[in-house]
Amino acid sequence: MATNSLQDVAVLMVPFPLQGHLNQLLHLSRLISAHGVPVHYVGTAAHTRQARRRSPISASNLMFHEFQSSLSIIHTPPPDPSAAIKFPSHLQPLFDALHLLRRPVADLLRRLSASNRRVVVVYDSLMGSVVQDFVKYPNAESYIFHSVSAYTIFFFLWEMNGRPFAVEPEILSGLPPLDGCFTPEFLKFVVKQHQYLKLNSGRIYNTCRVVEGPFIELLETPHISGNKKQWALGPFNPTVTAHRKSDLRHKSLKWLDAQPQNSVIFVSFGTTTTLSSDQIHQLAAGLEKSGEKFVWVLRDADGGDVFREAAREALLPIGFEERVIERGFVVRDWAPHLEILGHPATGGFMSHCGWNSCMESISMGKPVAAWPMHSDQPRNTVLITRVLRIGLVVREWARRADVVEAAAVEAAVRRLMASEEGDGMRKRAVELGAAVRKSAGDGGSARLELQSFVAHITR
């Protein structure tokens, strides 16, 4: 509940301009602003508009700042479907130009620090150079947001710090190397951004102790945390999907309304994955041969400006959509992932295992057919399949260069959707989802941790 004492604190939210990052900090903005704390969400005009268009959120304490900068004329080439490393390297020109946001962010920070008792900067770990000027203001403090799982970031920090202590062998079991996760150019960018992370007052994660308690505790060890507070404030996404008016509902949801409970697998590889034509055809054939119902979001990775750059029209096998018309639904534009996952007819999720998608799937109680593509996704896959045991692997990371044949797709879909093994995963996912929703509700551990964070920044 808003009180006058909170109005002298402002939060400056600085996301990294990829959808999975924009979306997470937009939802965190919603959660914090609901406690009466003004939140200023910043970015380029295109990326702020993208975040708002894809996740419509309105709150009286949430203000959007759309910076007009030279970033708007940065050209990014189309994604390369045949790239050996599936990381969205076509966006590197955008990443390299993000320093152009430093000045408008610094100007806003100066104004906020002059008119508020405290300014709290929450920034994506990849935006350190943009917010570096907060140190000029004695009444400003910063918190790093990590857009990946506690499991993934713990091992990253543990390895980066020279493995300062032993961990249980079973925790290390199956941990894939980072080979093939990033391009060399992006790794250089990460190193540059991380040099600005030392002056933070703590770290924030989109997870909760119900899901990743042991790994949050590992992150809290002094060797990793530097004795700074680690905040597990997730799930950021709503845990109950909204009921929209019929004329506002996406066409895929209307199709799902006519399907039996747990009968449909949702297939989507996020906004940073581009499949080759050969892989698209093999995936289509596997879905068709499986005999299972599906909703498939078929689109290339986002460009630097989703409103300006036309995407490739991926070609499906001739006659495919006509043959599966009774049990398959193909979406070629933006789809409401959270609402699809929350629909009773959805019984599984074939996913790249980006952390945003993982948390949405977990909070909606859906098991995962994991098909990691790049970045944190291979390690998230281990968390989902080996640790939480709510999913299976479609393709092992060691075979990432191979096209997944139709027979493997068919087998994975049937295992998840039509086997006792899949039923067990679904049961565990439902139970975990219920526990997460309870923790996010009144009096739950996740809700209490969020309230503790708000109390801390408004102290």
Summary of the structure (lengths in Angstrom):
residues: 459
radius of gyration: 21.5
end to end distance: 15.4
largest distance: 64.9
contacts: 1523
relative contact order: 0.13
helix: 46%
strand: 14%
